[in-house]
Amino acid sequence: MRLSSGLVTSVDAILSARPLAGLTRVTDGGGGREVTGVRLAERFADLEAAPAGSLVILGRALSDLATDYRFDMALRWAALGGVSAVAAFAERRWQPPATAMDIAGRAGLALVWIPGQAELTGLLLAVLGEVGGGPAAALARASAGIDAVDRAEGSGAGLDELCALVGEALGTPVLAERPAAADGGPPAPGAAPFRLVAPGAHGDLAVAARLVLRLASAAAARLADAEHRARELPIRSRGELLAELLISESALNEDLLDRARQLGVPIAGWHVAVRIEADNLAGVARDEVQRFELLESAGRLALNAAASSGGAWYLCRIARAIVLVWMTSSDPGVQAGARASRSAARALRAIGARFPALRLRAGVSAPHEGPLGLRAAAAEARGAIAAARAAGRPPGVTAHDATGVQRMLMEWYASDTARASVRMQLAPLERLGRARCETAIRTLAAFLDEQGSVTRTASRLHLHRNAVSNRIRRITGLLGVDLADADQRLALQLACRARMLQ
């Protein structure tokens, strides 16, 4: 018969308990061996089959036989099985055979004398009470464990400290296991990052431990979430600020600049932007929730990969694009573009390793100075991707190589005044909706670039001449402009060119 407890304790700790004061260890060693359960042996086969960690009590009849080779053989098998201690009844202090003492000494196993007058049932219950305590002791351990969880959470303890406090209260080690996904990879998004277990708990204590560890696991998750928020909040705050700087139509006022200073974002320095987009995002992530989660993960992967080469990198999200910005306090020089392109390539590899189905592009800007330069850099990175797509280039990294008028246009459009002017001029078209607005601006830009030639515009846009004439008539009517006026024509051409940089 085996009586399982739950609390792991040592042989000597059991023998020192008041109800078991008459029991004596007769071997020199084995007192520190851990005991996880109690087993009553009525035959030598019971001793041989005893589980590891057991304290085996020989029945009275078997105790009388613990003097010959059969006991030695059974003891040897018990030692091999990991039994911690063997106790036998004797009227006088037990003196095991020398062979048995030798086997026990070699195995580090304790031999214990039980005075002959001891009552077996009471003895079993007393040992069990010391090893695990039964329901009452388990309930007390559970109460102590719950108190430990409350103290740990109240003090903001880390995972290791929480496990130590709860393990001390339960009287058995508590470990954090980090489960892997079914395919052996990292846990799926939303899965618990770990679970707390007490592998040494058995019997009544195991029930108590399960209750306590559920509370402890929930507390550990809350503590980990608070730690994660504390770590991620500055990153998210900087990202939101960068996104606002890059897409806001408002001027770069003192409030934005002050927030940047408080968050430690050096927007007064030099900036190189890397914009990352996926050609097939809608096909890989079929709803907005999946796309959001994918881009969140991809952004963190990209930031870590880019930052691994050194330098101060910042992350933000704009619509379905990931934007990384490398910021320096001084001009990074002519090699800045090449260095940023290498960082962009590392970012694409990191994302591709985690999401191999994505077809990724990265656009890299030239370095620009100051808050307006930040906007110019972002526009260049976007323009690099647009140029690569228009040219039919395969996914990968494309560096911006604009010179002359295009570069001047980007720097002009980065200013708040220019952006406000463009927005005001094209406002009637914006009210048509995104798709119709894009078509109208593309048509007007082509018409102006072709110096008002309906024929060349139709050829460029693959439209019939009448379709071009009708579109231009509707567009100019909405805008209320006279294309015969050279100033109005130039202003509209600049506005369309700048608007298509977005």
GUFIKE-243960 format. One record per residue (C-alpha): residue in one letter; x, y, z. Coordinates in steps of 0.5 Angstrom, whole numbers. Layout:
{r 'a'; {X; Y; Z}}
...
REM end
This chain:
{r 'm'; {0; 0; 0}}
{r 'r'; {3; 7; -2}}
{r 'l'; {0; 13; 1}}
{r 's'; {2; 19; -3}}
{r 's'; {3; 26; 0}}
{r 'g'; {5; 32; -3}}
{r 'l'; {10; 36; 0}}
{r 'v'; {17; 34; -1}}
{r 't'; {21; 34; 6}}
{r 's'; {28; 30; 8}}
{r 'v'; {28; 24; 12}}
{r 'd'; {31; 28; 18}}
{r 'a'; {26; 33; 18}}
{r 'i'; {21; 27; 19}}
{r 'l'; {25; 24; 24}}
{r 's'; {25; 30; 28}}
{r 'a'; {18; 32; 28}}
{r 'r'; {15; 31; 35}}
{r 'p'; {10; 25; 33}}
{r 'l'; {16; 21; 31}}
{r 'a'; {21; 23; 36}}
{r 'g'; {22; 15; 37}}
{r 'l'; {24; 14; 30}}
{r 't'; {32; 13; 29}}
{r 'r'; {36; 13; 23}}
{r 'v'; {42; 8; 24}}
{r 't'; {46; 9; 18}}
{r 'd'; {51; 15; 18}}
{r 'g'; {48; 18; 11}}
{r 'g'; {41; 19; 8}}
{r 'g'; {38; 24; 13}}
{r 'g'; {38; 29; 7}}
{r 'r'; {34; 25; 2}}
{r 'e'; {28; 28; 0}}
{r 'v'; {21; 24; 1}}
{r 't'; {15; 25; -3}}
{r 'g'; {11; 19; 0}}
{r 'v'; {10; 13; 4}}
{r 'r'; {10; 6; 3}}
{r 'l'; {8; 0; 7}}
{r 'a'; {12; -7; 5}}
{r 'e'; {9; -13; 7}}
{r 'r'; {13; -17; 2}}
{r 'f'; {20; -16; -1}}
{r 'a'; {17; -15; -7}}
{r 'd'; {14; -9; -5}}
{r 'l'; {20; -6; -3}}
{r 'e'; {23; -8; -9}}
{r 'a'; {18; -4; -13}}
{r 'a'; {17; 2; -9}}
{r 'p'; {17; 8; -13}}
{r 'a'; {23; 13; -12}}
{r 'g'; {23; 18; -6}}
{r 's'; {19; 13; -2}}
{r 'l'; {20; 12; 5}}
{r 'v'; {18; 5; 6}}
{r 'i'; {16; 2; 12}}
{r 'l'; {17; -6; 13}}
{r 'g'; {11; -9; 16}}
{r 'r'; {12; -13; 23}}
{r 'a'; {13; -20; 20}}
{r 'l'; {18; -17; 14}}
{r 's'; {22; -13; 19}}
{r 'd'; {23; -20; 23}}
{r 'l'; {26; -23; 16}}
{r 'a'; {31; -16; 15}}
{r 't'; {37; -20; 17}}
{r 'd'; {39; -25; 11}}
{r 'y'; {41; -24; 3}}
{r 'r'; {33; -23; 1}}
{r 'f'; {33; -17; 5}}
{r 'd'; {40; -15; 2}}
{r 'm'; {37; -16; -5}}
{r 'a'; {31; -13; -4}}
{r 'l'; {35; -7; -1}}
{r 'r'; {39; -7; -7}}
{r 'w'; {33; -6; -12}}
{r 'a'; {30; -1; -8}}
{r 'a'; {36; 3; -8}}
{r 'l'; {37; 3; -16}}
{r 'g'; {29; 5; -16}}
{r 'g'; {31; 11; -12}}
{r 'v'; {28; 10; -5}}
{r 's'; {30; 15; 0}}
{r 'a'; {29; 11; 7}}
{r 'v'; {27; 4; 9}}
{r 'a'; {25; 3; 16}}
{r 'a'; {24; -3; 20}}
{r 'f'; {21; -5; 27}}
{r 'a'; {25; -8; 32}}
{r 'e'; {25; -9; 40}}
{r 'r'; {32; -6; 41}}
{r 'r'; {36; -1; 37}}
{r 'w'; {36; -4; 30}}
{r 'q'; {42; -7; 27}}
{r 'p'; {42; -9; 20}}
{r 'p'; {47; -14; 17}}
{r 'a'; {53; -11; 15}}
{r 't'; {52; -12; 8}}
{r 'a'; {45; -8; 8}}
{r 'm'; {49; -3; 11}}
{r 'd'; {54; -3; 6}}
{r 'i'; {49; -3; 0}}
{r 'a'; {45; 3; 4}}
{r 'g'; {52; 7; 5}}
{r 'r'; {54; 6; -2}}
{r 'a'; {47; 9; -5}}
{r 'g'; {46; 14; 0}}
{r 'l'; {40; 11; 3}}
{r 'a'; {37; 12; 10}}
{r 'l'; {36; 6; 15}}
{r 'v'; {31; 7; 20}}
{r 'w'; {29; 4; 27}}
{r 'i'; {22; 4; 29}}
{r 'p'; {21; 2; 36}}
{r 'g'; {17; -5; 37}}
{r 'q'; {12; -2; 41}}
{r 'a'; {10; 3; 36}}
{r 'e'; {3; 3; 33}}
{r 'l'; {3; 2; 25}}
{r 't'; {-3; 6; 23}}
{r 'g'; {-2; 12; 28}}
{r 'l'; {6; 11; 25}}
{r 'l'; {3; 11; 18}}
{r 'l'; {-1; 17; 19}}
{r 'a'; {4; 21; 23}}
{r 'v'; {9; 20; 17}}
{r 'l'; {4; 22; 12}}
{r 'g'; {2; 28; 16}}
{r 'e'; {10; 30; 16}}
{r 'v'; {11; 29; 9}}
{r 'g'; {4; 32; 6}}
{r 'g'; {0; 33; 12}}
{r 'g'; {-7; 31; 9}}
{r 'p'; {-13; 35; 7}}
{r 'a'; {-12; 40; 13}}
{r 'a'; {-5; 41; 12}}
{r 'a'; {-6; 42; 4}}
{r 'l'; {-11; 47; 6}}
{r 'a'; {-6; 51; 10}}
{r 'r'; {-1; 51; 5}}
{r 'a'; {-6; 53; 0}}
{r 's'; {-8; 59; 4}}
{r 'a'; {-1; 61; 5}}
{r 'g'; {0; 60; -2}}
{r 'i'; {-6; 65; -4}}
{r 'd'; {-3; 70; 1}}
{r 'a'; {4; 69; -2}}
{r 'v'; {1; 71; -9}}
{r 'd'; {-2; 77; -6}}
{r 'r'; {4; 79; -3}}
{r 'a'; {8; 78; -10}}
{r 'e'; {3; 82; -14}}
{r 'g'; {3; 88; -9}}
{r 's'; {10; 89; -9}}
{r 'g'; {10; 88; -17}}
{r 'a'; {15; 82; -16}}
{r 'g'; {18; 79; -22}}
{r 'l'; {17; 72; -25}}
{r 'd'; {23; 69; -21}}
{r 'e'; {21; 72; -15}}
{r 'l'; {13; 70; -15}}
{r 'c'; {15; 63; -16}}
{r 'a'; {20; 63; -10}}
{r 'l'; {15; 66; -6}}
{r 'v'; {9; 61; -8}}
{r 'g'; {14; 55; -8}}
{r 'e'; {16; 57; 0}}
{r 'a'; {9; 58; 2}}
{r 'l'; {7; 51; -2}}
{r 'g'; {13; 48; 1}}
{r 't'; {15; 45; -6}}
{r 'p'; {19; 48; -12}}
{r 'v'; {15; 52; -17}}
{r 'l'; {17; 53; -24}}
{r 'a'; {15; 57; -30}}
{r 'e'; {14; 53; -36}}
{r 'r'; {14; 56; -43}}
{r 'p'; {10; 52; -48}}
{r 'a'; {11; 52; -55}}
{r 'a'; {6; 52; -61}}
{r 'a'; {4; 45; -64}}
{r 'd'; {9; 46; -69}}
{r 'g'; {15; 47; -64}}
{r 'g'; {15; 54; -66}}
{r 'p'; {14; 60; -61}}
{r 'p'; {7; 61; -58}}
{r 'a'; {2; 63; -62}}
{r 'p'; {-1; 70; -62}}
{r 'g'; {-5; 71; -55}}
{r 'a'; {-3; 64; -52}}
{r 'a'; {0; 64; -45}}
{r 'p'; {7; 66; -45}}
{r 'f'; {8; 61; -39}}
{r 'r'; {5; 57; -34}}
{r 'l'; {7; 55; -27}}
{r 'v'; {8; 48; -25}}
{r 'a'; {9; 45; -18}}
{r 'p'; {12; 38; -20}}
{r 'g'; {14; 36; -13}}
{r 'a'; {7; 36; -11}}
{r 'h'; {3; 30; -10}}
{r 'g'; {-4; 28; -7}}
{r 'd'; {-8; 33; -3}}
{r 'l'; {-2; 38; -4}}
{r 'a'; {-3; 37; -11}}
{r 'v'; {-10; 39; -11}}
{r 'a'; {-8; 45; -7}}
{r 'a'; {-2; 47; -11}}
{r 'r'; {-7; 47; -17}}
{r 'l'; {-11; 52; -14}}
{r 'v'; {-6; 57; -12}}
{r 'l'; {-2; 56; -19}}
{r 'r'; {-8; 58; -23}}
{r 'l'; {-8; 65; -18}}
{r 'a'; {-1; 65; -19}}
{r 's'; {-1; 64; -26}}
{r 'a'; {-6; 70; -27}}
{r 'a'; {-2; 74; -23}}
{r 'a'; {4; 73; -27}}
{r 'a'; {1; 74; -33}}
{r 'r'; {-2; 81; -30}}
{r 'l'; {5; 83; -28}}
{r 'a'; {9; 81; -34}}
{r 'd'; {3; 85; -38}}
{r 'a'; {5; 91; -34}}
{r 'e'; {12; 90; -35}}
{r 'h'; {11; 90; -42}}
{r 'r'; {7; 96; -42}}
{r 'a'; {12; 100; -39}}
{r 'r'; {17; 97; -44}}
{r 'e'; {13; 98; -50}}
{r 'l'; {10; 105; -48}}
{r 'p'; {16; 109; -50}}
{r 'i'; {17; 106; -56}}
{r 'r'; {9; 106; -58}}
{r 's'; {9; 114; -56}}
{r 'r'; {15; 115; -60}}
{r 'g'; {12; 112; -66}}
{r 'e'; {5; 115; -65}}
{r 'l'; {9; 122; -65}}
{r 'l'; {13; 120; -71}}
{r 'a'; {6; 118; -75}}
{r 'e'; {3; 125; -73}}
{r 'l'; {9; 129; -75}}
{r 'l'; {9; 125; -82}}
{r 'i'; {2; 125; -84}}
{r 's'; {-1; 131; -80}}
{r 'e'; {-3; 136; -84}}
{r 's'; {-2; 141; -78}}
{r 'a'; {4; 145; -78}}
{r 'l'; {10; 143; -74}}
{r 'n'; {8; 147; -68}}
{r 'e'; {12; 148; -61}}
{r 'd'; {7; 143; -58}}
{r 'l'; {9; 137; -63}}
{r 'l'; {17; 140; -62}}
{r 'd'; {16; 140; -54}}
{r 'r'; {13; 133; -54}}
{r 'a'; {19; 130; -59}}
{r 'r'; {24; 133; -54}}
{r 'q'; {20; 130; -48}}
{r 'l'; {20; 123; -51}}
{r 'g'; {27; 124; -53}}
{r 'v'; {26; 124; -61}}
{r 'p'; {32; 128; -64}}
{r 'i'; {28; 131; -70}}
{r 'a'; {33; 137; -70}}
{r 'g'; {38; 132; -73}}
{r 'w'; {39; 129; -79}}
{r 'h'; {34; 123; -81}}
{r 'v'; {34; 117; -86}}
{r 'a'; {27; 114; -87}}
{r 'v'; {26; 107; -89}}
{r 'r'; {19; 105; -91}}
{r 'i'; {17; 98; -92}}
{r 'e'; {11; 95; -95}}
{r 'a'; {8; 88; -98}}
{r 'd'; {5; 88; -105}}
{r 'n'; {1; 82; -102}}
{r 'l'; {-1; 84; -95}}
{r 'a'; {-9; 83; -97}}
{r 'g'; {-8; 76; -99}}
{r 'v'; {-4; 74; -93}}
{r 'a'; {-8; 77; -88}}
{r 'r'; {-15; 77; -90}}
{r 'd'; {-18; 82; -85}}
{r 'e'; {-16; 88; -81}}
{r 'v'; {-15; 85; -75}}
{r 'q'; {-10; 80; -78}}
{r 'r'; {-7; 85; -82}}
{r 'f'; {-6; 90; -75}}
{r 'e'; {-3; 84; -72}}
{r 'l'; {2; 82; -77}}
{r 'l'; {4; 89; -78}}
{r 'e'; {5; 90; -71}}
{r 's'; {10; 84; -71}}
{r 'a'; {13; 85; -77}}
{r 'g'; {15; 92; -75}}
{r 'r'; {18; 90; -68}}
{r 'l'; {22; 85; -72}}
{r 'a'; {24; 90; -77}}
{r 'l'; {26; 95; -72}}
{r 'n'; {30; 90; -68}}
{r 'a'; {34; 88; -75}}
{r 'a'; {35; 95; -77}}
{r 'a'; {38; 97; -70}}
{r 's'; {42; 91; -69}}
{r 's'; {47; 95; -74}}
{r 'g'; {48; 101; -69}}
{r 'g'; {45; 108; -69}}
{r 'a'; {38; 110; -66}}
{r 'w'; {32; 108; -70}}
{r 'y'; {25; 109; -69}}
{r 'l'; {19; 106; -71}}
{r 'c'; {12; 108; -73}}
{r 'r'; {6; 105; -77}}
{r 'i'; {3; 109; -83}}
{r 'a'; {-3; 106; -86}}
{r 'r'; {-1; 99; -88}}
{r 'a'; {6; 101; -88}}
{r 'i'; {12; 100; -83}}
{r 'v'; {17; 107; -83}}
{r 'l'; {23; 106; -80}}
{r 'v'; {27; 113; -78}}
{r 'w'; {35; 113; -77}}
{r 'm'; {36; 119; -73}}
{r 't'; {43; 122; -72}}
{r 's'; {45; 129; -69}}
{r 's'; {50; 130; -75}}
{r 'd'; {50; 129; -82}}
{r 'p'; {51; 122; -83}}
{r 'g'; {55; 123; -90}}
{r 'v'; {55; 120; -97}}
{r 'q'; {55; 113; -94}}
{r 'a'; {48; 114; -90}}
{r 'g'; {44; 111; -96}}
{r 'a'; {48; 105; -97}}
{r 'r'; {48; 104; -89}}
{r 'a'; {41; 105; -89}}
{r 's'; {40; 100; -95}}
{r 'r'; {44; 95; -91}}
{r 's'; {39; 96; -85}}
{r 'a'; {33; 95; -90}}
{r 'a'; {35; 89; -93}}
{r 'r'; {36; 86; -86}}
{r 'a'; {29; 88; -84}}
{r 'l'; {26; 85; -90}}
{r 'r'; {30; 78; -88}}
{r 'a'; {28; 79; -81}}
{r 'i'; {20; 80; -83}}
{r 'g'; {21; 74; -89}}
{r 'a'; {24; 69; -84}}
{r 'r'; {17; 70; -80}}
{r 'f'; {12; 71; -85}}
{r 'p'; {15; 68; -91}}
{r 'a'; {9; 69; -96}}
{r 'l'; {10; 76; -96}}
{r 'r'; {13; 80; -102}}
{r 'l'; {16; 86; -99}}
{r 'r'; {19; 92; -101}}
{r 'a'; {23; 97; -98}}
{r 'g'; {24; 105; -100}}
{r 'v'; {30; 108; -97}}
{r 's'; {31; 116; -97}}
{r 'a'; {37; 120; -97}}
{r 'p'; {39; 124; -91}}
{r 'h'; {35; 130; -89}}
{r 'e'; {36; 135; -83}}
{r 'g'; {31; 138; -79}}
{r 'p'; {23; 137; -77}}
{r 'l'; {22; 139; -85}}
{r 'g'; {27; 134; -87}}
{r 'l'; {24; 128; -83}}
{r 'r'; {18; 129; -88}}
{r 'a'; {22; 130; -94}}
{r 'a'; {26; 123; -92}}
{r 'a'; {19; 120; -91}}
{r 'a'; {16; 122; -98}}
{r 'e'; {23; 120; -101}}
{r 'a'; {22; 113; -98}}
{r 'r'; {15; 113; -101}}
{r 'g'; {17; 115; -107}}
{r 'a'; {22; 110; -108}}
{r 'i'; {17; 104; -107}}
{r 'a'; {13; 108; -112}}
{r 'a'; {18; 108; -117}}
{r 'a'; {20; 101; -116}}
{r 'r'; {13; 99; -117}}
{r 'a'; {12; 103; -123}}
{r 'a'; {18; 100; -127}}
{r 'g'; {16; 93; -125}}
{r 'r'; {22; 92; -121}}
{r 'p'; {22; 86; -116}}
{r 'p'; {21; 86; -109}}
{r 'g'; {27; 88; -105}}
{r 'v'; {30; 95; -103}}
{r 't'; {30; 101; -107}}
{r 'a'; {34; 107; -105}}
{r 'h'; {31; 114; -107}}
{r 'd'; {36; 117; -113}}
{r 'a'; {32; 124; -114}}
{r 't'; {36; 130; -117}}
{r 'g'; {34; 136; -119}}
{r 'v'; {27; 138; -119}}
{r 'q'; {24; 132; -116}}
{r 'r'; {28; 133; -110}}
{r 'm'; {27; 140; -110}}
{r 'l'; {19; 139; -110}}
{r 'm'; {20; 134; -104}}
{r 'e'; {23; 139; -100}}
{r 'w'; {18; 144; -102}}
{r 'y'; {12; 140; -100}}
{r 'a'; {15; 138; -93}}
{r 's'; {14; 145; -91}}
{r 'd'; {7; 146; -87}}
{r 't'; {6; 152; -92}}
{r 'a'; {6; 148; -98}}
{r 'r'; {2; 142; -96}}
{r 'a'; {-3; 147; -94}}
{r 's'; {-3; 150; -100}}
{r 'v'; {-4; 144; -104}}
{r 'r'; {-9; 141; -100}}
{r 'm'; {-13; 148; -101}}
{r 'q'; {-12; 147; -108}}
{r 'l'; {-14; 140; -109}}
{r 'a'; {-20; 140; -104}}
{r 'p'; {-26; 139; -109}}
{r 'l'; {-22; 133; -112}}
{r 'e'; {-21; 130; -105}}
{r 'r'; {-28; 131; -103}}
{r 'l'; {-30; 126; -109}}
{r 'g'; {-27; 120; -105}}
{r 'r'; {-20; 116; -105}}
{r 'a'; {-21; 113; -112}}
{r 'r'; {-24; 118; -116}}
{r 'c'; {-19; 123; -113}}
{r 'e'; {-13; 119; -115}}
{r 't'; {-16; 118; -122}}
{r 'a'; {-17; 126; -123}}
{r 'i'; {-11; 128; -120}}
{r 'r'; {-7; 123; -125}}
{r 't'; {-11; 125; -131}}
{r 'l'; {-10; 133; -129}}
{r 'a'; {-2; 131; -128}}
{r 'a'; {-1; 128; -134}}
{r 'f'; {-5; 133; -138}}
{r 'l'; {-1; 139; -135}}
{r 'd'; {6; 135; -136}}
{r 'e'; {4; 134; -144}}
{r 'q'; {3; 142; -144}}
{r 'g'; {-5; 141; -145}}
{r 's'; {-5; 136; -151}}
{r 'v'; {-11; 132; -151}}
{r 't'; {-8; 127; -156}}
{r 'r'; {-1; 126; -152}}
{r 't'; {-5; 125; -145}}
{r 'a'; {-10; 120; -148}}
{r 's'; {-4; 116; -151}}
{r 'r'; {0; 116; -144}}
{r 'l'; {-6; 114; -140}}
{r 'h'; {-9; 109; -145}}
{r 'l'; {-16; 113; -146}}
{r 'h'; {-20; 116; -152}}
{r 'r'; {-19; 123; -153}}
{r 'n'; {-26; 124; -152}}
{r 'a'; {-25; 121; -145}}
{r 'v'; {-19; 126; -143}}
{r 's'; {-23; 132; -145}}
{r 'n'; {-29; 130; -141}}
{r 'r'; {-25; 129; -135}}
{r 'i'; {-21; 135; -136}}
{r 'r'; {-27; 139; -137}}
{r 'r'; {-30; 136; -130}}
{r 'i'; {-24; 137; -126}}
{r 't'; {-23; 144; -128}}
{r 'g'; {-30; 146; -127}}
{r 'l'; {-30; 143; -120}}
{r 'l'; {-23; 147; -118}}
{r 'g'; {-26; 153; -121}}
{r 'v'; {-19; 154; -125}}
{r 'd'; {-17; 157; -132}}
{r 'l'; {-12; 153; -135}}
{r 'a'; {-10; 159; -140}}
{r 'd'; {-7; 162; -134}}
{r 'a'; {0; 161; -133}}
{r 'd'; {0; 162; -126}}
{r 'q'; {-6; 158; -124}}
{r 'r'; {-3; 152; -129}}
{r 'l'; {4; 152; -126}}
{r 'a'; {1; 152; -119}}
{r 'l'; {-4; 146; -120}}
{r 'q'; {2; 142; -124}}
{r 'l'; {6; 143; -117}}
{r 'a'; {0; 141; -113}}
{r 'c'; {-1; 135; -117}}
{r 'r'; {6; 133; -117}}
{r 'a'; {7; 134; -110}}
{r 'r'; {0; 130; -108}}
{r 'm'; {3; 124; -112}}
{r 'l'; {9; 124; -107}}
{r 'q'; {4; 122; -101}}
REM end
